[in-house]
């Protein structure tokens, strides 16, 4: 068996709010692994730190404890907790994608360009990048009349599809999904599920948080249940 | 990815300076004014790396020293200490050990700067086209026709109406002055560009177009940039990494999304919380 792409060992995250002099626990002692071509779903009640795990892996959060071992395309293993900023940026560019529910983009850029952008930074020509962006947008069922407009004015569901298309377009080795179908109508959600299955079949390793238990049941090859967070005193032992 | 700029321990003190200046100033002391000798410690011990094609943000409030960082690197003023190495193809330059002529050469050929105040970047007594020509002449392009053509291309690229190429910048709107400044800075296709609060004070729609332009240029020309701004929105849209400054010191450095979503330093937490 091939070794997993991602191995999370005793990941912990808490926030120290200086102003309030307060410690906010976010994730505690989370361990699991993710393999190529399979989907791992994180489950648990709200506030148990599911998104915090995804953000820690992407390094939007600085992890407080544990190791996050990632095996890159060359087979090198590095700890994402300690990797340099440039190493992280390079991995984000080439190998690790993150689909969130938020969309930050320039006010004037067309949707087609927003989706094509990750390819441009990989050196794909503008025409080809836009061509592939168009393919993903139609796969997402986003009406063509919206492609030339900036996503700034889009509805939640439309934005979500732009985000998904932008996350899928580089076919990352590891894809992090934070409630990717939350604001989609059932028919569109079905399409997205189909696309996720397709990407998985092509070998992408996925780590996801789903809004509906039903989707978790359908898509997950492995389910990781996060335990409720311990009291603050316990979390404090992490850095002792 | 290759390094293009390496800054180590850069400092700038205005005033006589005394042995107590450093310990009596900074975020902990809550001032940049030395109580013993009255000197202003504008920046102290600033270090960072910049890679080819990368955009680094320098954020902080007024008086944090962020403009001093880029002005020192662009040779507008000499730092009091520290070093900076510029890697240019197979050459490297220790910026602060160069003589004035060498510094001028780098400024004219390899660096570009866009100031918050267009009066600093543009000559208001000559036309928009003349401003660009001036920079091209300094970088040894002498043919009138070629200069005129290049100026036109640049102004078109930065969306300045070509009909106004012979107008004086003082007759331009603020947003247009900024675009002429950007065209002038890009004239020599520098691999390194400094942007000092370029969108501050412009109305929102103009801001958006300038940011868009900057990002397009970065994608097309792979220009490395240092972007100084107090606007967290600009930092989020333009930069991949950022440093946060307060009273002349770098108090935090990291990936931009991490600094905005998981700031570590008390001051950054306050800054981010008050902006969102």
Interface residues (C-beta under 8 A of the other chain):
Chain A: X15 X16 X17 X18 X19 X55 X59 X60 X61 X62 X85 X86 X88 X89 X90 X104 X105 X106 X107 X108 X109 X120 X121
Chain B: X1 X51 X208 X209 X211 X212 X215 X219 X236 X237 X240 X241 X254 X255 X257 X258 X261 X262 X264 X265 X266 X269 X270 X273
